[in-house]
Amino acid sequence: MATTWAIQPAQAQKKAAKEKEGKAEKLGWMLGAQAYTFNRFTLAQALDKMDSCGIHYVECYQGQTLGGDLEGKMDYNMDAAKREKLLLMFNQKNKKLVAFGVVSPQDEADWRKVFDFAKAMQIQVITAEPKKEHLDLVSTLCDQYQIKVAIHDHPNPSPYWHPDTVLAAIEGRSRLLGACADIGHWVRSGLDPVECIQKLKGHVMSLHVKDMNEKSPKAHDVIWGKGYSNIPGVLETLKAQGFKGLFSAEYEYNWLNSVPDVKASAAFWRETVNKL
């Protein structure tokens, strides 16, 4: 009897989580958070904050202090023992590590370390800004490891700020090499996120979701639905394209107290998705 009662709450939690995601799960969509949102805190604290926002999926970045019982920082060079402990922390906090980045490895050895780390950590997407001379190598590694690499767009004048530069980078290369659509950075660069998504049809691997208070390089994050990123339009376009994958909330404002904003943004996302 003790075992039965121990299992029931966990089953109830899973059922409640599924019901909460609703339409998103049917579409193959995962709402996650980029841990950089909580970069003033340890990763352990960041996972707890994500929990407060009702977010299960995680994108980590290089260099965040781990926290909890783990010493050191998030690092694709960590040894196998620390990787196992890190996975245990994710399991204990009921979080799933899906993506990692943004990284820009300097040579082939470094790229292989990133892919080895991703494989060991069961990461589905590496978010990166590869050097142009590394694109053939990255394409080969994508196929070898069967792991996606999503090319990220920082604002103009970064190398991949425009969808056309991403399309040029992936042309003729692995189907697992595509785009990480950072819709907020597009707004900062004076681009329309919906038009950018349309250009990248079939090549969006993941997203960094931001809503911006204005269309300018100095724009900052606001609660989703209150800015200029046209998140409903982005979602409609992605649904029409048959996109499946991760939406990472990346909230880079109100750093020390962003949980209410991220939680409200997550609620807006679910409400909007369920209306699609």
N, C-alpha and C positions, 0 to 999 in steps of 0.2 A: 504493500500500500504506500509506503514512504516514497518508493521510486515513482509511482504513478503521480502522486501529488507534486513531486519535484519537477516532473516533465510538463505538467499541464500549464503552468504559467509561461514557460518558454514557448510552448505551442501557441498559446493565446497571443503572446507578443508578436510572433511571426505572422499570425493571421491578421492581427491589427495592422501590422506594417504593410502587408500585401493590400489590404483594403484601402489604406491611406494612399498608396501609390496609384491604385486604380488604373486609369487609362495608360499611364506611363509604362507600366509593366507590359501591357499588351503591345505597346509600340516598340518595346525593347529599349526604352529610355531609362537612364539612371541619373538621378539628381545627387550630385556630390558636392564637395567643397575642396578647393585648393587650400592646403594648409597654410599657404602664404597669407591668407585672410587673417590668420591668428599668429602672425610672425613675431609678435611681442611676447608670446608665450611658448612653453615647451610643446612638443608634439603631443605628449600625453594630455596636457591641458587643452590643446586644440581639438583633440578627439572628443573630449568631454563637452567642449563648447558646441561642436557639431551635433553631438547627441541632444543638447538643449534645443537645437534648431530642427530636430527630426531628420537629420541627414546621416545616411548610412555609408555612402561611398566616398572614397578619399583619393585626392591627388596630393602626393608629397613633393617637397622640393629639397634640393641639396643644401645642407648647412643648418637646418633647424635643430636646436637642442632637443634631445629625445625626451628627457624627463622620466617620471615614474621611477622604476628601479633600474633604468638604463643610463649608463654614462655616455658621454660623447654626443655627437651630432648625426643627423641623417646624412648618410654618405654611401655612395655606391661602391666604395672601397672597403666597407665593413666586412669582417670575416664571417664565416658560416655560423659560428656560435651566436654572434650578436644578431644576425639575420633571423635565426630561429627565435630568439627572445623577442625581437621586434614583432614577428608574426604572432607570437603568443599574446603580446600586448593588444594587437588589433583584434584577435579573437576574444580576449577577455572583455574588451570594450564594445564588442559586437559591431565592428567596423571592417569594411573590405577595402584593401588597397588596390586601386584600379589603374592609376596613372602616376607618372613620375616626371618631373621637369620644372622649369625649363632648363635643359642642359645644352652645352655647346662643347663637346669633347674636342680635344686638340689634335689627336692623332688616332691611328687605327687601334692601338693597344687600349687607349682610353675608351673608344667606342665599344670595343669588345667587353670591357669591364662593365659598362653600362648595360649592355645586353645580357651579360651573365647575371648581373644583379637583378634585372627585370625578370629573367626566367626563374631565378631562385625565389623571388618574392611574389611570383604569380601575377606580375603586372601586365596588363593588356596593352597599354599605350605609353610610349616614351614621348614626352613633349620636348621638342628640340628646335634649335636654330642652327642647323648644320652649315659648316663652311661649304661653299660651292664645290670645292675640290674633293669633298667627302661624300657627295651625293651618290655616286656609283657604289661606294663601299657601304653606305647606309642601306641602299636598296638591296644589296646582296645579303646583308645581315638581317634585314626584315624577313626575307624569304628563308634564310637559314634557321632563324629562331622562331619564325611565325609570330612575330611581335610587331605591332604597328608603331610607326613613327609619325607623329603629327607635327608638322612644321608650324611654328607659332609666329604670329604677327605682332611684334612690338610696333609702336607708332612710327610714322614717317619721321626720320629717314632711315629706319632700320632696314636690313636687306629684304625682309619678307613682308613689308607693311601693306603691300597691295596684293590682292588675289592673283593677279596676272603673274607676279614673280613666283608665287607658290606653284601655279600651274606649269610654269616654265621649268621649275625645279623637279617636278615629279613626272614630267612628260617622258614616256618610254621606259619608266622605271617600275619597280614593284607596285602591285596593287595595294600593298600594305603601307605604302608611303603616301601620306596625304596632308591634310590641313588640321591644325588646331585653330578653330575660329574664335579669336578673341574679339568679341563684338564691340566691347568698349573701346579698345584701341582703334578699331575701324572708325568709330565716331570721332575719336580724338584726331584721326588723320583726315577727317572731312569726307569719309565714305559712308555709304548707306549699307547697313548690315544685311538687309534683305537682298539687295542687289549683289553683294559679295557672296552670300550663301548660294544664290542662283548661279553665279559664275562657277562656283566650286562644286556644283552638283555631282554627287557620286564620289567625291574626294574628301568630304569632311569626316575626320576620324573622331573628333571630340571638340568640345567648346570650353572656353573661359567666358562665363556670363557676367556681364556688368551692365548696369543701366547708368547713364551719365547725365549730369545736371545741365550740360550744355554741349554744343558742338564746337569744341575747341581743344587745343593741346593741353590746356589747363583744367579741363573738365575733371570732376570727381564723382565718385559713386553716390548713387541714391538708391533707395528701396526700389526694387524692380516694379515696373509699371508706372513710375513717376518721372521717368527721364526720356531720353532721345534715342535709345537703342532699339525701340520698336520690338520688344521681346515677343509680343503676340504674333507679329508678322514673321519673325524668325522661326517661331515654333510651327506656324502654319506651313511655311516653306519647307522646313525639314521633314514634316510629316508627309508632304506631297512627294518629297524625294525618297522616302523610305529609309531615312536615316535611322540608325540604331547605335546607341553609345552613350557616352558620359557628358553630362552638363556640369562643369565645375563652377560653383559659385566662387568668384574671386572678388572680394569686397575690400577695397583698398582705401578706406576712409573710416573715421571714427574708430581708430585702431584699438583703443583700450576698452571700448564698450560697443562692439559691433554686433553682438549676439541678437539683440532685438531687431536690428535691420536685416540681418541674414535670415532670421526666423520668419519675418514678414515677407521677405523675398521668396523664400521657399514655399510659403503658403500661396503667394501669388502665382508662382510657377505651377503648382499642383492644380490650383483652381483653373488656370488658363488651359492647361493640358487636358483636364477633364471636360472642357467645353469644345475641344477640337473635334 
